[in-house]
């Protein structure tokens, strides 16, 4: 995981609406994203994520992936 992605995840919280984690060398969806219940837009472009965790489907406000 690239350092700028770690910084973004530290600042993310339940009121975060947009999170850009593109080209972050991610292999999994970071666990910190689970706490972003207000997330509407999640950018994971350019990573190597192969599966989506079960908790991901609890992000009910997510419209753009």
N, CA, C and O atoms as a printed pandas DataFrame, in Angstrom:
     atom_number atom_name residue_name chain_id  residue_number  x_coord  y_coord  z_coord
0              1         N          UNK        A               1    0.852   -1.181    0.000
1              2        CA          UNK        A               1    0.000    0.000    0.000
2              3         C          UNK        A               1    0.895    1.240    0.000
3              4         O          UNK        A               1    1.843    1.347    0.778
4              5         N          UNK        A               2    0.570    2.154   -0.877
5              6        CA          UNK        A               2    1.346    3.382   -0.970
6              7         C          UNK        A               2    1.053    4.297    0.217
7              8         O          UNK        A               2   -0.054    4.284    0.754
8              9         N          UNK        A               3    2.050    5.097    0.629
9             10        CA          UNK        A               3    1.872    5.988    1.803
10            11         C          UNK        A               3    0.698    6.954    1.690
11            12         O          UNK        A               3    0.025    7.208    2.689
12            13         N          UNK        A               4    0.431    7.500    0.503
13            14        CA          UNK        A               4   -0.677    8.457    0.377
14            15         C          UNK        A               4   -2.028    7.779    0.616
15            16         O          UNK        A               4   -2.981    8.432    1.043
16            17         N          UNK        A               5   -2.114    6.495    0.349
17            18        CA          UNK        A               5   -3.345    5.751    0.617
18            19         C          UNK        A               5   -3.525    5.589    2.128
19            20         O          UNK        A               5   -4.638    5.729    2.637
20            21         N          UNK        A               6   -2.460    5.299    2.833
21            22        CA          UNK        A               6   -2.527    5.171    4.299
22            23         C          UNK        A               6   -3.009    6.470    4.927
23            24         O          UNK        A               6   -3.814    6.451    5.858
24            25         N          UNK        A               7   -2.521    7.594    4.422
25            26        CA          UNK        A               7   -2.939    8.902    4.945
26            27         C          UNK        A               7   -4.427    9.131    4.727
27            28         O          UNK        A               7   -5.123    9.607    5.624
28            29         N          UNK        A               8   -4.914    8.798    3.545
29            30        CA          UNK        A               8   -6.339    8.977    3.243
30            31         C          UNK        A               8   -7.197    8.108    4.155
31            32         O          UNK        A               8   -8.248    8.547    4.622
32            33         N          UNK        A               9   -6.759    6.886    4.409
33            34        CA          UNK        A               9   -7.530    5.979    5.253
34            35         C          UNK        A               9   -7.559    6.443    6.705
35            36         O          UNK        A               9   -8.556    6.234    7.397
36            37         N          UNK        A              10   -6.487    7.066    7.174
37            38        CA          UNK        A              10   -6.448    7.597    8.540
38            39         C          UNK        A              10   -7.464    8.717    8.719
39            40         O          UNK        A              10   -8.058    8.852    9.789
40            41         N          UNK        A              11   -7.668    9.519    7.681
41            42        CA          UNK        A              11   -8.580   10.662    7.744
42            43         C          UNK        A              11  -10.032   10.267    7.473
43            44         O          UNK        A              11  -10.948   11.022    7.798
44            45         N          UNK        A              12  -10.248    9.096    6.883
45            46        CA          UNK        A              12  -11.599    8.665    6.512
46            47         C          UNK        A              12  -12.408    8.286    7.745
47            48         O          UNK        A              12  -11.880    7.737    8.712
48            49         N          UNK        A              13  -13.700    8.589    7.689
49            50        CA          UNK        A              13  -14.594    8.265    8.796
50            51         C          UNK        A              13  -16.014    8.069    8.300
51            52         O          UNK        A              13  -16.262    7.998    7.096
52            53         N          UNK        A              14  -16.934    7.982    9.231
53            54        CA          UNK        A              14  -18.326    7.693    8.848
54            55         C          UNK        A              14  -18.957    8.783    7.994
55            56         O          UNK        A              14  -19.930    8.515    7.290
56            57         N          UNK        A              15  -18.433   10.005    8.035
57            58        CA          UNK        A              15  -18.992   11.096    7.235
58            59         C          UNK        A              15  -18.293   11.279    5.889
59            60         O          UNK        A              15  -18.654   12.170    5.119
60            61         N          UNK        A              16  -17.311   10.454    5.606
61            62        CA          UNK        A              16  -16.602   10.530    4.324
62            63         C          UNK        A              16  -17.549   10.111    3.208
63            64         O          UNK        A              16  -18.152    9.040    3.272
64            65         N          UNK        A              17  -17.680   10.944    2.192
65            66        CA          UNK        A              17  -18.570   10.648    1.073
66            67         C          UNK        A              17  -17.824   10.151   -0.161
67            68         O          UNK        A              17  -18.376    9.395   -0.961
68            69         N          UNK        A              18  -16.568   10.574   -0.316
69            70        CA          UNK        A              18  -15.790   10.190   -1.483
70            71         C          UNK        A              18  -14.393    9.767   -1.031
71            72         O          UNK        A              18  -13.748   10.445   -0.231
72            73         N          UNK        A              19  -13.943    8.630   -1.562
73            74        CA          UNK        A              19  -12.637    8.115   -1.198
74            75         C          UNK        A              19  -11.938    7.609   -2.460
75            76         O          UNK        A              19  -12.426    6.699   -3.131
76            77         N          UNK        A              20  -10.806    8.203   -2.766
77            78        CA          UNK        A              20  -10.054    7.826   -3.957
78            79         C          UNK        A              20   -8.811    7.052   -3.534
79            80         O          UNK        A              20   -7.876    7.608   -2.958
80            81         N          UNK        A              21   -8.824    5.758   -3.834
81            82        CA          UNK        A              21   -7.727    4.875   -3.482
82            83         C          UNK        A              21   -7.111    4.252   -4.732
83            84         O          UNK        A              21   -6.582    3.141   -4.685
84            85         N          UNK        A              22   -7.183    4.967   -5.836
85            86        CA          UNK        A              22   -6.689    4.435   -7.106
86            87         C          UNK        A              22   -5.172    4.294   -7.108
87            88         O          UNK        A              22   -4.452    5.046   -6.451
88            89         N          UNK        A              23   -4.718    3.314   -7.862
89            90        CA          UNK        A              23   -3.297    2.977   -8.024
90            91         C          UNK        A              23   -2.538    2.960   -6.708
91            92         O          UNK        A              23   -1.446    3.518   -6.606
92            93         N          UNK        A              24   -3.111    2.328   -5.715
93            94        CA          UNK        A              24   -2.500    2.278   -4.390
94            95         C          UNK        A              24   -1.812    0.965   -4.073
95            96         O          UNK        A              24   -1.401    0.733   -2.936
96            97         N          UNK        A              25   -1.687    0.105   -5.073
97            98        CA          UNK        A              25   -1.078   -1.230   -4.890
98            99         C          UNK        A              25   -1.852   -2.076   -3.886
99           100         O          UNK        A              25   -1.261   -2.840   -3.122
100          101         N          UNK        A              26   -3.163   -1.938   -3.891
101          102        CA          UNK        A              26   -4.001   -2.685   -2.961
102          103         C          UNK        A              26   -4.325   -4.074   -3.515
103          104         O          UNK        A              26   -4.589   -4.230   -4.707
104          105         N          UNK        A              27   -4.303   -5.076   -2.640
105          106        CA          UNK        A              27   -4.695   -6.433   -3.015
106          107         C          UNK        A              27   -6.050   -6.780   -2.417
107          108         O          UNK        A              27   -6.726   -7.699   -2.880
108          109         N          UNK        A              28   -6.441   -6.038   -1.383
109          110        CA          UNK        A              28   -7.729   -6.226   -0.709
110          111         C          UNK        A              28   -8.348   -4.859   -0.467
111          112         O          UNK        A              28   -7.650   -3.846   -0.435
112          113         N          UNK        A              29   -9.665   -4.841   -0.298
113          114        CA          UNK        A              29  -10.334   -3.606    0.098
114          115         C          UNK        A              29   -9.926   -3.348    1.553
115          116         O          UNK        A              29  -10.147   -4.202    2.411
116          117         N          UNK        A              30   -9.335   -2.183    1.841
117          118        CA          UNK        A              30   -8.871   -1.907    3.212
118          119         C          UNK        A              30  -10.004   -1.971    4.233
119          120         O          UNK        A              30  -11.105   -1.482    3.981
120          121         N          UNK        A              31   -9.730   -2.567    5.367
121          122        CA          UNK        A              31  -10.718   -2.723    6.445
122          123         C          UNK        A              31  -11.240   -1.371    6.929
123          124         O          UNK        A              31  -12.376   -1.280    7.394
124          125         N          UNK        A              32  -10.431   -0.329    6.826
125          126        CA          UNK        A              32  -10.842    1.010    7.266
126          127         C          UNK        A              32  -12.058    1.521    6.495
127          128         O          UNK        A              32  -12.809    2.352    7.006
128          129         N          UNK        A              33  -12.256    1.036    5.285
129          130        CA          UNK        A              33  -13.388    1.473    4.463
130          131         C          UNK        A              33  -14.715    1.056    5.106
131          132         O          UNK        A              33  -15.737    1.710    4.898
132          133         N          UNK        A              34  -14.701   -0.013    5.872
133          134        CA          UNK        A              34  -15.920   -0.495    6.530
134          135         C          UNK        A              34  -16.535    0.570    7.427
135          136         O          UNK        A              34  -17.757    0.627    7.556
136          137         N          UNK        A              35  -15.728    1.406    8.042
137          138        CA          UNK        A              35  -16.218    2.454    8.926
138          139         C          UNK        A              35  -16.747    3.689    8.216
139          140         O          UNK        A              35  -17.221    4.621    8.866
140          141         N          UNK        A              36  -16.673    3.709    6.913
141          142        CA          UNK        A              36  -17.132    4.860    6.117
142          143         C          UNK        A              36  -18.571    4.637    5.667
143          144         O          UNK        A              36  -18.835    4.473    4.475
144          145         N          UNK        A              37  -19.486    4.630    6.604
145          146        CA          UNK        A              37  -20.891    4.307    6.309
146          147         C          UNK        A              37  -21.573    5.327    5.404
147          148         O          UNK        A              37  -22.588    5.006    4.787
148          149         N          UNK        A              38  -21.050    6.537    5.308
149          150        CA          UNK        A              38  -21.636    7.568    4.454
150          151         C          UNK        A              38  -21.042    7.600    3.051
151          152         O          UNK        A              38  -21.346    8.498    2.266
152          153         N          UNK        A              39  -20.201    6.630    2.738
153          154        CA          UNK        A              39  -19.488    6.609    1.465
154          155         C          UNK        A              39  -20.441    6.491    0.278
155          156         O          UNK        A              39  -21.281    5.592    0.230
156          157         N          UNK        A              40  -20.301    7.414   -0.681
157          158        CA          UNK        A              40  -21.116    7.420   -1.890
158          159         C          UNK        A              40  -20.264    7.024   -3.098
159          160         O          UNK        A              40  -20.745    6.340   -4.002
160          161         N          UNK        A              41  -19.009    7.452   -3.111
161          162        CA          UNK        A              41  -18.127    7.225   -4.255
162          163         C          UNK        A              41  -16.812    6.624   -3.769
163          164         O          UNK        A              41  -16.111    7.222   -2.953
164          165         N          UNK        A              42  -16.481    5.431   -4.278
165          166        CA          UNK        A              42  -15.236    4.758   -3.915
166          167         C          UNK        A              42  -14.472    4.420   -5.184
167          168         O          UNK        A              42  -14.955    3.660   -6.022
168          169         N          UNK        A              43  -13.277    4.984   -5.324
169          170        CA          UNK        A              43  -12.440    4.765   -6.501
170          171         C          UNK        A              43  -11.318    3.799   -6.146
171          172         O          UNK        A              43  -10.411    4.137   -5.385
172          173         N          UNK        A              44  -11.386    2.597   -6.701
173          174        CA          UNK        A              44  -10.368    1.575   -6.478
174          175         C          UNK        A              44   -9.632    1.231   -7.773
175          176         O          UNK        A              44   -8.973    0.194   -7.848
176          177         N          UNK        A              45   -9.735    2.077   -8.782
177          178        CA          UNK        A              45   -9.132    1.835  -10.090
178          179         C          UNK        A              45   -7.621    1.612   -9.975
179          180         O          UNK        A              45   -6.943    2.279   -9.194
180          181         N          UNK        A              46   -7.113    0.679  -10.752
181          182        CA          UNK        A              46   -5.680    0.473  -10.838
182          183         C          UNK        A              46   -5.069   -0.307   -9.690
183          184         O          UNK        A              46   -3.860   -0.234   -9.469
184          185         N          UNK        A              47   -5.886   -1.055   -8.953
185          186        CA          UNK        A              47   -5.393   -1.915   -7.878
186          187         C          UNK        A              47   -5.532   -3.375   -8.320
187          188         O          UNK        A              47   -6.044   -3.652   -9.405
188          189         N          UNK        A              48   -5.082   -4.288   -7.491
189          190        CA          UNK        A              48   -5.153   -5.719   -7.805
190          191         C          UNK        A              48   -6.101   -6.450   -6.866
191          192         O          UNK        A              48   -5.772   -7.514   -6.341
192          193         N          UNK        A              49   -7.275   -5.875   -6.661
193          194        CA          UNK        A              49   -8.265   -6.461   -5.756
194          195         C          UNK        A              49   -9.003   -7.574   -6.500
195          196         O          UNK        A              49   -9.557   -7.358   -7.578
196          197         N          UNK        A              50   -8.999   -8.754   -5.912
197          198        CA          UNK        A              50   -9.606   -9.913   -6.566
198          199         C          UNK        A              50  -10.937  -10.331   -5.958
199          200         O          UNK        A              50  -11.713  -11.038   -6.601
200          201         N          UNK        A              51  -11.210   -9.906   -4.732
201          202        CA          UNK        A              51  -12.476  -10.282   -4.106
202          203         C          UNK        A              51  -12.981   -9.142   -3.220
203          204         O          UNK        A              51  -12.223   -8.283   -2.769
204          205         N          UNK        A              52  -14.278   -9.174   -2.996
205          206        CA          UNK        A              52  -14.945   -8.158   -2.180
206          207         C          UNK        A              52  -15.344   -8.803   -0.853
207          208         O          UNK        A              52  -15.983   -9.856   -0.856
208          209         N          UNK        A              53  -14.983   -8.195    0.281
209          210        CA          UNK        A              53  -15.351   -8.774    1.585
210          211         C          UNK        A              53  -16.855   -8.663    1.847
211          212         O          UNK        A              53  -17.521   -7.791    1.288
212          213         N          UNK        A              54  -17.381   -9.535    2.687
213          214        CA          UNK        A              54  -18.819   -9.543    3.011
214          215         C          UNK        A              54  -19.303   -8.215    3.568
215          216         O          UNK        A              54  -20.402   -7.778    3.229
216          217         N          UNK        A              55  -18.515   -7.559    4.416
217          218        CA          UNK        A              55  -18.937   -6.297    5.036
218          219         C          UNK        A              55  -19.127   -5.198    4.006
219          220         O          UNK        A              55  -19.814   -4.215    4.282
220          221         N          UNK        A              56  -18.537   -5.339    2.827
221          222        CA          UNK        A              56  -18.608   -4.309    1.794
222          223         C          UNK        A              56  -20.058   -3.998    1.407
223          224         O          UNK        A              56  -20.385   -2.861    1.067
224          225         N          UNK        A              57  -20.908   -4.999    1.459
225          226        CA          UNK        A              57  -22.302   -4.828    1.049
226          227         C          UNK        A              57  -23.142   -4.087    2.083
227          228         O          UNK        A              57  -24.324   -3.833    1.851
228          229         N          UNK        A              58  -22.551   -3.742    3.213
229          230        CA          UNK        A              58  -23.222   -2.920    4.231
230          231         C          UNK        A              58  -23.092   -1.427    3.934
231          232         O          UNK        A              58  -23.701   -0.602    4.616
232          233         N          UNK        A              59  -22.305   -1.079    2.923
233          234        CA          UNK        A              59  -22.144    0.324    2.532
234          235         C          UNK        A              59  -23.342    0.711    1.675
235          236         O          UNK        A              59  -23.241    0.791    0.451
236          237         N          UNK        A              60  -24.463    0.948    2.322
237          238        CA          UNK        A              60  -25.735    1.133    1.645
238          239         C          UNK        A              60  -25.839    2.413    0.828
239          240         O          UNK        A              60  -26.656    2.486   -0.090
240          241         N          UNK        A              61  -25.044    3.411    1.134
241          242        CA          UNK        A              61  -25.099    4.674    0.391
242          243         C          UNK        A              61  -24.184    4.684   -0.826
243          244         O          UNK        A              61  -24.224    5.624   -1.620
244          245         N          UNK        A              62  -23.361    3.653   -0.983
245          246        CA          UNK        A              62  -22.401    3.583   -2.079
246          247         C          UNK        A              62  -23.134    3.485   -3.414
247          248         O          UNK        A              62  -23.927    2.568   -3.627
248          249         N          UNK        A              63  -22.866    4.431   -4.308
249          250        CA          UNK        A              63  -23.496    4.466   -5.624
250          251         C          UNK        A              63  -22.491    4.303   -6.751
251          252         O          UNK        A              63  -22.833    3.793   -7.818
252          253         N          UNK        A              64  -21.253    4.731   -6.526
253          254        CA          UNK        A              64  -20.237    4.691   -7.581
254          255         C          UNK        A              64  -19.011    3.928   -7.097
255          256         O          UNK        A              64  -18.406    4.273   -6.083
256          257         N          UNK        A              65  -18.663    2.898   -7.835
257          258        CA          UNK        A              65  -17.502    2.083   -7.507
258          259         C          UNK        A              65  -16.616    2.010   -8.732
259          260         O          UNK        A              65  -15.566    1.369   -8.696
